[in-house]
Amino acid sequence: TTTTTTTVTSFPPQNFDYFAILDFEATCDDVNPPSPQEVIELPTVLIDAKTGNVVDEFRSYVKPQHHPTLTQFCTNLTGIQQSDVQNAPDFYQVFNMHSEWLNKHGLLDNPSKSFIFVTCGDWDLKTMMPTQCQAVITPNGRGIKIPSHYQSWINIKVPFSKYFNIKSAGGMVSMLERLKLPLEGRHHSGLDDSRNIGKILVELMRRGVVFEPTWKKKSS
């Protein structure tokens, strides 16, 4: 008789139950950058910290309110077409949909389940989220408050640089190359980038990295 052995990857215990990988795409141009810049794709890949498995994915395109027409540069970079955002919900609606999705997984206001966002760089949550929350037009006027769970995160470049003892991690593509992982999908597609960042995170977990927040909300 032959027995087959299944290899189970053992990950070190993490400080969080789940990692939520997030990578915004936003309005942009190489000649006349739009102001305010607005989110046009909000994706998140949810990863179980115990198993490294993808639990679920969220993705919505977002209709920009201040500069509703995408530039050719933006479409060429992200692959996002005018038709993708034309009939998409606005940021206020998508923001609420995203919160409902997180809540569906029991991640909001739940002491028994912890999670943290993971990004590639600090731009998404340090710069883009505040800009977008300030710019958004809601039924109650302009601007929304940023919930606290968007104010702490892990910039994957920090633990990556520490693990390899290098000054700069470079971008997502060079991190994948260093880990000998293939780039899947299209670079600058928010969902594809989130999946690839997730692969980097899981590979570092496999190598024994225990993640801590690299940016924490300042106490007021």
N, C-alpha and C positions, 0 to 999 in steps of 0.2 A: 504493500500500500504506500501511496505517496501522500505526503502531507504538504499543504501549501501554507506558507507563513505570510501573514499580512504585516507589513511594516507600519507601525503606528508612530507618527512623529510625536515626540513628547516636547511640549513647550514649557518654558519656565513659568511659574505663577506670575500673573501680571497684576498691576495695580487697578485695573479696570476690567469689567466683565465684557465690554464691547468696545470696539474701535469703529468710529464713523468716518470714513474717508470722504473728504469733500474737495472738489476742485471746480470753482466757478469759471464760466466763460463770460466775457463782458464785451460791451460795445467798445470799438477801438478803431483807430485809423493811423496810418503812418505819417500823414501830412497834417491833418486837422483833428487831433484827438478830441472826442466828444466830452463836454463837461456839462453836467455830471456824467461820469461813466456809470453804466447800468448793467446789472446781471442779465444775461440772456439764456443761460443754462444753469440750472441748479441740480446737480447730481450728488448722491451719497451712496456709498457701498458700505454695508454694515457687516463687520467681521466679528465672529465669536473669539474672544481672547483665549479661551481654553483650547479650542480645536483648530483655530486658524481658518475655519470655513466661512464662506460668504453666507450670511443668513438671509439677506434681502438687499434689493437695490431700489433706489428712488431716483427718478429723473423727470424733470419738467423743463421745457423751454419757457422763456419768460418774455412777455411783450414789453419792450422798453417804452416808457411814457414820455420822456423828454426828447429823445432822438429815435423815433420809431422806425426810421429807415436805416438798415444796416449798410455799411460801406462795403465796397468790393473787397477791400483789404481784409475786413473782418470776416467775410464769408470765405475768402481764400484761406485764411489762417485757421478758422475753427470748423469749416465745413457746414456751418449753420446758415441755412437759406432764409431769405425774407419770408417765405411761406411757412417756415417753422415757427417764427415768432409772431407773424401777422395775426393769427387767431389763437395764440397762446394766452393763458391767464397773465395778469400783471403780477408784479413782485409781491404785492400785499396778499393776493390770493395764493400764490405759490408758497410763500412764507408760512401761511396758515396750513396749507396742504402738507408741507414738510414737517411742521410741528405735530400734525395729526398722525403722520407716518411714524415719527419717533415715539409718539404716545401709544400707538398701536403695538409697538414692541416693548411697551412698559418702561420706557427710558426717561420719561419726564416725571419729576416729583415722586420718584420711587426710590426710597433708601436702600431697597434690597438689590437694585440693579444699577451699576455705575457704567458710564460711558464717557468717551472724550473724542472730540473731532481730531482728525489727522489730516494735515495739509502738506503740500510740497512748497515750502517757503511760508512767510508770514502774511503775504499780500492779501490772501482770500479773506481772512478774518480780522486782520489788523487794519487793513486799508479799505478793501472793497465792501465788506459788510457794513461798517459805519457810514461810508459814502452812500451806499444804496439805501440804508435805513433812514438816512437824513433826506434823501431825494424822493423817496416813494410818496406817491399821492394816494391817500386812502379815503374812504367815505367820510372820515372825520377830519380831513385836512392833510397837511404834509408832515411826513415823518412818523417813525415808530421807534419804540424803545427796543434796544438789543437785549434779548434774554441772556441771563448769566451763562447758560451752557454754550453760548457762542463766544464767550470771552476768555476761555482757557482752551488751549489746544497743544498738539504735538506737531511741530515742524519736523517732518521726517529727516530733513537734511542734518539736523543737530545730532540725533543718535547715530545716524549713518557716518558722519564725520568722526564722531567719537570712536565708533567701532573700528574704523579703518585707520584711525589716528592721522587724519588728513585735515588740512586747513579748510578746504572747500569741498563740499559734496558735488558741486556742479549742479546740473539740472536732472530731471527725472530720467532722461535717456541715458546719460552717463552713469547714473546710479544703477540702472538696469544692466548696463554693459559690464560694470564692475562685478555685479553679482551673477553675471552670465545668465541673465533672464531675458527672454525675448520681449520686444515691444509688441503688445497686442493692440489691434485696432488702429485708430488714427490719433496721432499726437495733436493736442489742442481740441480734441473732443472731450468735453468735461467728464462724461461717463467713462470713456476709455482711459483717460488719464487717472481717474479715481480707481479703476480696476488695477492699473499698472502700479500706482502708489501702494495699493493694497498688497500686491505681490511683493513689493520691496519690504513692506512692514512684516509680512508673514515669514519671508526668508530671514530677516533679522531676528525675529522671534525664534525661528528654528536654530539659529546660531547662538541663542542664549541671551539675547538683548531683552532687558526689562525696561519698559517705557515709562517715562515720567513726563508731566507737562513741561513744555519748553517755554510756554507763555501762560502766565496766570493773571487773572483779573486783579487789578490793584484794589486793595481794600480802601474803601472811602472813609 
